[in-house]
Amino acid sequence: MTPPASKPALFASQNSRQRVDDNRPNVVPLRDVLSRAADEARHVHGGLAGLDACLGGALGRLPPDVLAILQQTDLLRQEAEGLALFLQHLATDILQAQTCDPARALESLLLQEQHSRLSGQSAEGAPEPETEIWSSDPAPGGG
């Protein structure tokens, strides 16, 4: 007798009571998914670190109420770094036999590049283009 079909769980383990069908194309090692999530958190951290550095030069010229809001950038950067470390430690501690189906989680992503990175479809190690929002050195004679 075949059990009734149910929605696939996002995370599953071969040791759990849930049956994992390793023939499904979306089932991947949980370790890989967590490693990609840690890489994505590091990516966010890097972007926030660049923004934080740019804002650092402007902080002395801004009103205090704006300063308080902008200083949240540093907190976000630290939180992204902490999340990356947390996820990477989880990824290294996960047994290779544990799997998950990240398809539903990936479907919820709105940004194509983020979807590609988290699904493992983007080229690893490819340099990402740097986008300068504010120059850290004002142009000579500029206001």
C-alpha positions as a Markdown table, in Angstrom:
| # | Residue | x | y | z |
|---|---|---|---|---|
| 1 | Met | 0.0 | 0.0 | 0.0 |
| 2 | Thr | 1.4 | 3.4 | -1.0 |
| 3 | Pro | 1.2 | 6.2 | 1.6 |
| 4 | Pro | -0.9 | 9.2 | 0.6 |
| 5 | Ala | 1.1 | 11.9 | -1.1 |
| 6 | Ser | 2.0 | 14.9 | 1.0 |
| 7 | Lys | 3.9 | 18.2 | 0.5 |
| 8 | Pro | 7.6 | 17.6 | 0.5 |
| 9 | Ala | 9.4 | 18.8 | 3.6 |
| 10 | Leu | 12.1 | 21.4 | 3.1 |
| 11 | Phe | 14.5 | 19.4 | 5.3 |
| 12 | Ala | 14.6 | 15.7 | 5.7 |
| 13 | Ser | 17.0 | 13.1 | 7.0 |
| 14 | Gln | 17.5 | 9.5 | 6.1 |
| 15 | Asn | 17.3 | 8.8 | 9.8 |
| 16 | Ser | 14.0 | 10.5 | 10.2 |
| 17 | Arg | 10.6 | 8.8 | 9.8 |
| 18 | Gln | 10.0 | 10.7 | 6.6 |
| 19 | Arg | 10.9 | 8.8 | 3.5 |
| 20 | Val | 13.4 | 10.7 | 1.3 |
| 21 | Asp | 13.2 | 9.8 | -2.4 |
| 22 | Asp | 16.8 | 10.4 | -3.5 |
| 23 | Asn | 15.6 | 9.9 | -7.1 |
| 24 | Arg | 13.9 | 13.3 | -7.0 |
| 25 | Pro | 16.1 | 15.9 | -8.8 |
| 26 | Asn | 15.6 | 18.5 | -6.1 |
| 27 | Val | 17.0 | 16.4 | -3.2 |
| 28 | Val | 20.5 | 17.6 | -2.4 |
| 29 | Pro | 22.8 | 17.2 | 0.6 |
| 30 | Leu | 21.7 | 19.6 | 3.3 |
| 31 | Arg | 25.4 | 20.4 | 3.9 |
| 32 | Asp | 25.5 | 21.9 | 0.3 |
| 33 | Val | 22.4 | 24.0 | 0.8 |
| 34 | Leu | 23.7 | 25.4 | 4.1 |
| 35 | Ser | 27.1 | 26.1 | 2.6 |
| 36 | Arg | 25.4 | 28.1 | -0.2 |
| 37 | Ala | 23.3 | 30.0 | 2.3 |
| 38 | Ala | 26.5 | 30.8 | 4.3 |
| 39 | Asp | 28.1 | 32.0 | 1.1 |
| 40 | Glu | 25.1 | 34.2 | 0.4 |
| 41 | Ala | 25.2 | 35.7 | 3.9 |
| 42 | Arg | 28.9 | 36.5 | 3.3 |
| 43 | His | 27.9 | 38.1 | 0.0 |
| 44 | Val | 25.4 | 40.3 | 1.8 |
| 45 | His | 28.0 | 41.0 | 4.5 |
| 46 | Gly | 30.5 | 42.2 | 1.8 |
| 47 | Gly | 28.0 | 44.5 | 0.3 |
| 48 | Leu | 27.1 | 46.0 | 3.6 |
| 49 | Ala | 30.7 | 46.4 | 4.6 |
| 50 | Gly | 31.3 | 48.4 | 1.4 |
| 51 | Leu | 28.3 | 50.5 | 2.1 |
| 52 | Asp | 29.4 | 51.0 | 5.8 |
| 53 | Ala | 32.8 | 52.1 | 4.6 |
| 54 | Cys | 31.3 | 54.6 | 2.2 |
| 55 | Leu | 29.0 | 56.0 | 4.9 |
| 56 | Gly | 31.8 | 56.3 | 7.3 |
| 57 | Gly | 33.3 | 59.1 | 5.4 |
| 58 | Ala | 30.0 | 61.0 | 5.3 |
| 59 | Leu | 29.0 | 60.6 | 8.9 |
| 60 | Gly | 30.7 | 63.8 | 10.2 |
| 61 | Arg | 28.7 | 65.9 | 7.8 |
| 62 | Leu | 25.2 | 64.6 | 8.6 |
| 63 | Pro | 22.6 | 65.6 | 11.2 |
| 64 | Pro | 22.5 | 63.4 | 14.3 |
| 65 | Asp | 19.0 | 62.0 | 13.5 |
| 66 | Val | 20.3 | 60.8 | 10.1 |
| 67 | Leu | 23.5 | 59.4 | 11.8 |
| 68 | Ala | 21.5 | 57.1 | 14.1 |
| 69 | Ile | 19.7 | 55.6 | 11.1 |
| 70 | Leu | 22.9 | 55.2 | 9.0 |
| 71 | Gln | 24.8 | 53.6 | 11.9 |
| 72 | Gln | 22.4 | 50.7 | 11.6 |
| 73 | Thr | 24.3 | 49.7 | 8.5 |
| 74 | Asp | 27.2 | 48.5 | 10.7 |
| 75 | Leu | 24.8 | 46.4 | 12.9 |
| 76 | Leu | 23.4 | 44.8 | 9.7 |
| 77 | Arg | 26.9 | 44.1 | 8.5 |
| 78 | Gln | 27.8 | 42.4 | 11.8 |
| 79 | Glu | 24.5 | 40.4 | 11.8 |
| 80 | Ala | 25.1 | 39.2 | 8.2 |
| 81 | Glu | 28.7 | 38.1 | 9.2 |
| 82 | Gly | 27.3 | 36.3 | 12.2 |
| 83 | Leu | 24.7 | 34.6 | 10.1 |
| 84 | Ala | 27.3 | 33.5 | 7.6 |
| 85 | Leu | 29.5 | 32.0 | 10.4 |
| 86 | Phe | 26.5 | 30.3 | 12.0 |
| 87 | Leu | 25.4 | 28.7 | 8.7 |
| 88 | Gln | 28.9 | 27.6 | 7.8 |
| 89 | His | 29.4 | 25.9 | 11.2 |
| 90 | Leu | 26.0 | 24.1 | 10.8 |
| 91 | Ala | 27.1 | 23.1 | 7.3 |
| 92 | Thr | 30.3 | 21.5 | 8.5 |
| 93 | Asp | 28.6 | 19.7 | 11.4 |
| 94 | Ile | 25.8 | 18.2 | 9.2 |
| 95 | Leu | 26.2 | 14.6 | 8.3 |
| 96 | Gln | 26.6 | 14.0 | 4.6 |
| 97 | Ala | 23.6 | 11.6 | 4.6 |
| 98 | Gln | 21.2 | 14.4 | 5.5 |
| 99 | Thr | 19.3 | 15.8 | 2.6 |
| 100 | Cys | 16.7 | 18.4 | 1.8 |
| 101 | Asp | 14.6 | 19.6 | -1.1 |
| 102 | Pro | 15.2 | 23.4 | -1.3 |
| 103 | Ala | 12.9 | 23.8 | -4.4 |
| 104 | Arg | 10.0 | 25.5 | -2.5 |
| 105 | Ala | 12.5 | 27.8 | -0.6 |
| 106 | Leu | 14.1 | 28.7 | -3.9 |
| 107 | Glu | 10.8 | 29.5 | -5.5 |
| 108 | Ser | 10.2 | 32.2 | -2.9 |
| 109 | Leu | 13.3 | 34.2 | -4.0 |
| 110 | Leu | 12.6 | 37.3 | -6.0 |
| 111 | Leu | 16.1 | 38.1 | -7.2 |
| 112 | Gln | 17.4 | 35.9 | -10.1 |
| 113 | Glu | 21.1 | 36.3 | -9.1 |
| 114 | Gln | 20.4 | 35.3 | -5.5 |
| 115 | His | 18.3 | 32.3 | -6.8 |
| 116 | Ser | 21.2 | 31.2 | -9.0 |
| 117 | Arg | 23.7 | 31.5 | -6.1 |
| 118 | Leu | 21.6 | 29.7 | -3.6 |
| 119 | Ser | 20.6 | 26.9 | -6.1 |
| 120 | Gly | 24.3 | 26.4 | -6.9 |
| 121 | Gln | 23.8 | 27.4 | -10.6 |
| 122 | Ser | 26.1 | 30.4 | -10.6 |
| 123 | Ala | 29.8 | 30.0 | -11.4 |
| 124 | Glu | 31.7 | 29.7 | -8.1 |
| 125 | Gly | 34.5 | 32.1 | -7.6 |
| 126 | Ala | 33.4 | 34.4 | -10.4 |
| 127 | Pro | 34.2 | 37.9 | -9.4 |
| 128 | Glu | 31.1 | 40.0 | -8.9 |
| 129 | Pro | 31.0 | 43.5 | -10.4 |
| 130 | Glu | 31.7 | 46.2 | -7.8 |
| 131 | Thr | 29.1 | 49.0 | -7.7 |
| 132 | Glu | 30.2 | 52.2 | -6.2 |
| 133 | Ile | 27.3 | 54.1 | -4.7 |
| 134 | Trp | 29.3 | 57.0 | -3.3 |
| 135 | Ser | 32.9 | 57.8 | -3.9 |
| 136 | Ser | 35.0 | 57.9 | -0.8 |
| 137 | Asp | 37.0 | 60.8 | -2.2 |
| 138 | Pro | 34.9 | 63.8 | -3.3 |
| 139 | Ala | 35.8 | 65.2 | -6.7 |
| 140 | Pro | 38.2 | 68.1 | -6.6 |
| 141 | Gly | 36.2 | 71.3 | -6.8 |
| 142 | Gly | 32.9 | 69.4 | -6.4 |
| 143 | Gly | 30.3 | 70.2 | -3.9 |
